Amino acid sequence: MGTIGGLQGRLMGLLRVAERARDTRAAVAAIREARALLEMHGKLAGMIGADGTAILPAVPTTDAGCGPIRVRIAAKLDALASGQGAAE
């Protein structure tokens, strides 16, 4: 069995062949398989629960602790904007 990316590439190739041949049945089957592959990948990656619900990562609701990161990003953006490249 290949990687998920390899399987996805093969599925998309089959879908293109089916679409070019105007084979609706084969195209729908390829779409169905692609959906199943994405679902399996989501489950393996822990992004989809066993019941099919999406598991989203926690998103911070406040800016607490982000100040130092913003300062570093702003310094790099300023350096890029002035043509000096990224500041370290």
Secondary structure, DSSP 8 states (H G I E B T S, - for coil): ---HHHHHHHHHHHHHHHHHTT-HHHHHHHHHHHHHHHHHHHHHTTSB-TTS-B------SS-TT-HHHHHHHHHHHHHHHTTS----
